[in-house]
Every structure is written in structure tokens, then in C-alpha cells.
Amino acid sequence: MRKLDLILLTTVTYFTITGSSYAYLDPGTGSIILQGIIGAIAGASIFARTYIIRVKAFFNRSQTSPDAAISDRDDSKE
């Protein structure tokens, strides 16, 4: 047997034979997981919005910098 096959067989065997852990997850744990998921989605959307504005500013070859384009866009919403 090759070494990689032996490692794979050992790993699969270990995870299929282990017993129950009887772990307890309280309701607060679900809340923390949900907050993490929502935070990740919000962070990704802000990153994507900023990146798209910078790419548009690059291709438009505008005289303003991408940072100015972002602040101008935010000011127009008020």
C-alpha cells in the first residue's frame, strides 16, 4: 500500500469509529452563529460595492479618484 492510501484509510476509519460526544449547544450558540453569517454577508456586500465602484471609476477614466467617487455616491443618497 502506498503511504497516502494508508493515511486516507486511517483517517476515514478514525472518523467512522468514534463514539458520541454528547455535546450541548445552548440557544445562544445558534444566535452567535447567525450573527456571524449576517456579518459576513454584510462585509462581503460592502467590499463588493466598493470594488465595483473602483472598477467603474477605472474604466470611466474619470478625473476623480475612486475614493472621491465613493464619497460622492454616499453624499447623493442623503
C-alpha distances in whole Angstrom, upper triangle without the diagonal:
4,6,8,6,7,10,11,10,12,15,16,16,18,21,21,22,24,28,31,32,36,37,40,41,45,47,47,43,44,47,45,42,45,47,43,43,46,47,43,45,48,47,45,48,50,48,48,52,52,50,51,55,54,52,56,58,56,56,60,61,63,65,64,61,58,59,62,61,59,62,65,63,63,66,67,66,68
4,6,5,6,9,10,11,12,14,16,17,18,20,21,23,25,28,31,32,36,36,40,40,44,46,46,42,43,45,43,40,43,45,41,41,44,44,41,43,46,44,43,46,48,45,45,49,49,47,49,52,51,49,53,55,53,53,57,57,60,62,61,57,55,56,59,58,56,59,62,60,60,64,64,63,66
4,5,5,6,9,10,11,12,14,15,16,19,20,21,23,27,29,30,34,34,37,38,42,44,43,40,40,43,41,38,41,42,39,39,42,42,39,41,44,42,41,44,46,43,43,47,47,45,47,50,49,48,51,53,51,52,56,56,59,60,59,56,53,54,57,56,54,57,60,58,58,62,63,61,64
4,5,5,6,9,10,11,12,14,15,17,18,20,22,25,28,29,32,32,35,36,39,41,41,37,37,40,38,35,38,39,36,35,39,39,36,38,41,39,37,41,42,40,40,44,44,42,44,47,46,45,48,50,48,49,52,53,55,57,56,53,50,51,54,53,51,54,57,55,55,58,59,58,60
4,5,5,6,9,10,11,12,14,16,17,18,20,24,27,28,31,32,35,36,39,41,41,37,38,41,39,36,38,40,37,36,40,40,37,39,42,41,39,42,44,42,42,45,46,44,45,49,48,47,50,52,50,51,54,55,58,60,58,55,52,53,56,55,53,56,59,56,56,60,61,59,62
4,5,5,6,9,10,10,12,14,15,16,18,22,25,26,30,30,34,35,38,41,41,37,37,40,39,36,39,41,37,37,41,41,38,40,43,42,40,43,46,43,43,47,48,46,48,51,50,49,52,54,53,53,57,58,60,62,60,57,54,54,58,57,55,58,60,58,58,62,62,61,63
4,5,5,6,9,10,11,12,14,15,17,21,23,24,28,28,31,32,36,38,38,34,34,37,35,33,35,37,34,34,38,37,35,37,40,38,37,40,42,40,40,44,45,43,45,48,47,46,49,51,50,51,54,55,57,59,57,54,51,51,55,54,52,54,57,55,54,58,59,58,60
4,5,5,6,8,10,11,12,14,16,20,22,23,26,27,30,30,34,36,36,32,33,36,34,31,34,35,32,32,36,36,33,35,38,37,35,38,41,38,39,42,43,41,43,46,45,44,48,50,48,49,52,53,55,57,56,53,50,50,54,52,50,53,55,53,53,57,57,56,58
4,5,5,6,9,10,11,12,14,18,21,22,26,27,30,31,35,37,37,34,34,37,35,33,35,37,35,34,38,38,36,37,41,40,38,41,43,42,42,45,46,44,46,49,49,48,51,53,52,53,56,57,59,61,59,56,53,53,57,56,53,56,59,56,56,60,60,59,61
4,6,5,6,9,10,11,12,16,19,20,24,25,28,29,33,35,36,32,33,36,34,32,35,37,34,34,37,38,35,37,40,39,38,41,43,42,42,46,46,45,47,50,49,49,52,54,53,54,57,58,60,61,60,56,53,53,57,56,53,56,59,57,56,60,61,59,61
4,5,5,6,9,10,11,15,17,18,22,22,25,26,30,32,32,29,29,32,31,28,31,33,30,30,34,34,31,33,37,36,34,38,40,38,38,42,43,41,43,46,46,45,48,50,49,50,54,55,56,58,56,53,50,50,53,52,50,52,55,53,52,56,57,55,57
4,5,5,6,9,10,14,16,18,21,22,25,26,30,32,32,29,29,32,31,28,30,33,30,30,33,34,32,33,37,36,35,38,40,38,39,42,43,42,43,47,47,46,49,51,50,51,54,55,57,59,57,54,51,51,54,53,50,53,56,53,52,56,57,55,57
4,6,5,6,9,12,15,17,20,22,25,26,30,32,33,30,30,34,32,30,33,35,33,32,36,37,34,36,40,39,38,41,43,42,42,46,47,45,47,50,50,49,52,55,54,54,58,59,60,62,61,57,54,54,58,56,54,56,59,57,56,59,60,58,60
4,6,6,6,10,13,14,18,19,22,24,28,30,31,27,28,31,30,28,31,33,30,30,34,35,33,35,38,37,36,40,42,40,41,45,45,44,46,49,49,49,52,54,53,54,57,58,60,61,59,56,53,53,56,55,52,55,57,55,54,58,59,57,59
4,6,6,9,11,12,16,16,20,21,25,27,28,24,25,28,27,24,27,30,27,27,31,32,30,32,35,34,34,37,39,38,38,42,43,42,43,47,47,46,49,51,51,52,54,56,57,59,57,54,50,50,54,53,50,52,55,52,51,55,56,54,56
4,6,9,11,13,16,18,21,22,26,28,29,26,26,30,29,26,29,32,30,29,33,34,32,34,37,37,36,39,41,40,41,44,45,44,46,49,49,49,51,54,53,54,57,58,60,62,60,57,53,53,56,55,52,55,57,55,54,57,58,56,58
4,6,10,12,15,17,21,23,27,29,30,27,28,31,31,28,31,34,32,32,35,36,35,37,40,39,39,42,44,43,44,47,48,47,49,52,52,52,54,57,56,57,60,61,63,65,62,59,56,56,59,58,55,57,60,57,56,60,61,58,60
4,7,9,12,14,18,20,23,26,27,24,25,29,28,26,29,31,29,30,33,34,33,35,38,37,37,40,42,41,42,45,47,46,48,51,51,51,53,55,55,56,59,60,61,63,61,58,54,54,57,56,53,55,58,56,54,58,59,56,58
4,6,9,12,15,18,21,24,26,23,24,28,27,25,28,31,29,30,33,34,33,35,38,38,38,41,43,43,43,46,48,47,49,52,52,52,55,57,57,58,61,62,63,65,62,59,56,55,58,57,54,56,59,56,55,58,59,57,58
4,6,8,12,14,18,21,22,20,21,24,24,23,25,28,27,27,31,32,31,33,36,36,36,39,41,41,42,45,46,46,48,50,51,51,54,56,56,57,59,61,62,63,61,58,54,54,57,56,52,54,57,54,53,56,57,54,56
4,5,9,12,15,19,20,17,19,22,22,20,23,26,25,26,29,30,29,31,34,34,35,37,39,39,40,43,44,44,46,49,49,50,52,54,54,56,58,59,60,62,59,56,52,51,55,54,50,52,55,52,51,54,55,52,54
4,7,10,13,16,18,16,17,20,21,20,23,25,24,25,28,29,29,31,34,34,35,37,39,40,41,43,45,45,47,49,50,50,53,55,55,57,59,60,61,62,59,56,53,52,55,54,51,52,55,52,50,54,55,52,53
4,7,10,13,14,12,14,17,17,16,19,21,21,22,25,26,26,28,30,31,32,34,36,36,38,40,41,42,44,46,47,47,50,51,52,54,56,57,57,59,56,53,50,48,51,51,47,48,51,49,47,50,51,48,49
4,6,10,11,10,12,15,15,15,17,19,20,21,23,25,25,27,29,30,31,33,35,35,37,39,41,41,43,45,46,47,49,51,52,53,55,57,57,58,55,52,49,47,50,49,46,47,50,47,45,48,49,46,47
4,7,8,6,8,11,11,11,14,16,16,17,20,21,22,24,25,26,28,30,31,32,34,36,37,38,40,42,43,44,46,47,48,50,52,53,53,55,52,49,45,44,47,46,42,43,46,44,41,45,46,43,44
4,5,6,7,9,11,12,13,15,16,18,19,21,22,24,25,27,28,30,31,32,34,36,37,38,40,42,43,44,46,48,49,51,52,54,53,55,52,49,46,44,46,46,42,43,46,43,41,43,45,42,42
4,5,5,7,9,10,11,13,15,16,17,19,20,22,23,25,26,28,29,31,32,33,35,36,38,40,41,42,44,46,47,49,50,52,51,53,49,47,44,42,44,43,40,40,43,40,38,41,42,38,39
4,5,5,6,9,10,11,12,14,15,16,18,20,21,22,24,26,27,28,30,32,33,34,36,38,39,40,42,44,45,47,48,50,49,50,47,44,41,39,42,41,37,38,41,38,36,38,40,37,37
4,5,5,6,9,10,11,13,14,15,17,19,20,21,23,25,26,27,29,30,32,33,35,36,38,39,41,42,43,45,47,48,48,49,46,43,40,38,41,40,37,38,40,38,36,39,40,37,38
4,5,5,6,9,10,11,12,14,15,17,18,20,21,23,24,26,27,29,30,32,33,35,36,37,39,41,42,44,45,47,47,48,45,42,39,38,40,39,35,37,39,36,34,37,38,35,36
4,5,5,6,9,10,11,12,14,15,16,18,20,21,23,24,26,27,29,30,32,33,35,36,38,39,41,42,43,45,45,46,43,40,37,35,38,37,33,34,36,34,31,34,35,32,33
4,5,5,6,9,10,10,12,14,15,16,18,20,21,22,24,26,27,28,30,32,33,34,36,38,39,41,42,43,43,44,41,38,35,33,36,35,32,32,35,33,30,33,35,32,33
4,5,5,6,9,10,11,13,14,15,17,19,20,21,23,24,26,27,29,31,32,33,35,36,37,39,41,42,42,44,41,38,34,33,36,35,31,33,35,33,31,34,35,32,33
4,5,5,6,9,10,11,12,14,15,17,19,20,21,23,25,26,27,29,30,32,33,35,36,38,39,41,41,42,39,37,33,32,34,33,30,31,33,30,28,32,32,29,31
4,5,5,6,8,10,10,12,14,15,16,18,20,21,22,24,26,27,29,30,32,33,35,36,37,39,39,40,37,34,31,29,32,31,27,28,31,28,26,29,30,27,28
4,5,5,6,9,10,10,12,14,15,16,18,20,21,22,24,26,27,28,30,32,33,34,36,37,37,39,36,33,29,28,31,30,26,28,30,28,26,29,31,28,29
4,5,5,6,9,10,11,12,14,15,16,18,20,21,22,24,26,27,28,30,32,33,34,36,36,38,35,32,29,28,30,29,26,27,30,27,25,29,30,27,29
4,5,5,6,9,10,11,12,14,15,17,18,20,21,23,25,26,27,29,30,32,33,35,34,36,33,31,27,26,28,27,23,25,27,24,22,26,27,24,25
4,5,5,6,8,10,11,12,14,15,17,18,20,21,23,24,26,27,29,30,32,33,33,34,31,28,25,24,26,25,21,23,25,23,21,24,26,23,24
4,5,5,6,9,10,10,12,14,15,16,18,20,21,22,24,26,27,28,30,32,32,33,30,28,24,23,26,25,21,23,26,23,22,25,26,24,26
4,5,5,6,9,10,10,12,14,15,16,18,20,21,22,24,26,27,28,30,30,32,29,27,23,23,25,23,20,22,24,21,20,24,24,22,24
4,5,5,6,9,10,11,12,14,15,17,19,20,21,23,24,26,27,29,28,30,27,25,21,20,22,21,17,19,21,19,17,20,21,19,21
4,5,5,6,9,10,11,12,14,16,17,18,20,21,23,25,26,27,27,28,25,23,19,18,21,20,16,18,21,18,17,21,22,20,22
4,6,5,6,9,10,10,12,14,15,16,18,20,21,22,24,26,26,28,25,22,19,18,21,20,16,19,21,19,18,22,23,21,23
4,5,5,6,9,10,10,12,14,15,16,18,20,21,22,24,24,26,23,21,17,17,19,17,14,17,19,16,15,19,19,17,20
4,5,5,6,9,10,11,12,14,15,17,18,20,21,23,22,24,21,18,15,14,16,15,11,14,16,13,12,16,17,16,18
4,6,5,6,9,10,11,12,14,15,17,19,20,21,21,23,20,17,14,13,16,15,12,15,17,15,15,18,19,18,21
4,5,5,6,9,10,10,12,14,15,16,18,20,20,22,20,18,14,14,17,15,12,16,17,15,15,19,19,18,21
4,5,5,6,9,10,11,12,14,16,16,18,18,20,18,16,12,12,14,12,9,13,14,11,12,15,15,15,18
4,6,5,6,9,10,11,12,15,15,17,16,18,15,13,9,9,12,10,7,11,13,11,11,15,16,15,18
4,5,5,6,9,10,11,13,14,15,16,18,16,13,9,11,13,12,10,14,15,14,15,18,19,19,22
4,5,5,6,9,10,11,12,14,15,17,15,14,10,12,14,11,10,14,15,12,14,17,17,17,21
4,5,5,6,9,10,10,12,12,14,12,11,7,9,10,7,7,11,11,9,11,14,14,15,18
4,5,5,6,9,10,11,11,13,11,9,5,8,10,8,8,12,13,12,14,17,17,18,21
4,5,5,6,9,10,11,14,13,11,8,11,13,11,11,15,16,14,17,19,19,20,24
4,5,5,6,8,9,13,12,11,9,12,13,10,11,14,14,12,16,18,17,18,22
4,6,5,6,6,9,8,7,6,9,10,7,10,13,12,12,15,17,16,18,21
4,6,5,7,10,10,9,8,11,12,11,13,16,16,15,18,20,20,22,25
4,5,8,11,12,12,11,15,15,13,15,18,17,17,20,22,21,23,26
4,5,9,10,11,11,14,14,11,14,17,15,15,19,20,19,21,24
4,7,8,9,10,14,13,12,15,17,16,17,20,21,21,23,26
4,5,7,9,12,11,9,13,15,13,14,17,18,18,21,23
4,7,9,12,10,10,14,14,13,15,18,18,18,22,23
4,7,8,6,7,10,11,10,12,15,15,16,19,20
4,5,5,6,9,10,11,12,14,15,17,19,21
4,5,5,6,9,10,10,12,14,15,17,19
4,5,5,6,9,10,11,12,14,16,18
4,5,5,6,8,10,10,12,15,16
4,6,5,6,9,10,11,13,15
4,5,5,6,9,10,11,14
4,5,5,6,9,10,11
4,5,5,6,9,11
4,5,5,7,10
4,5,6,7
4,5,6
4,6
4
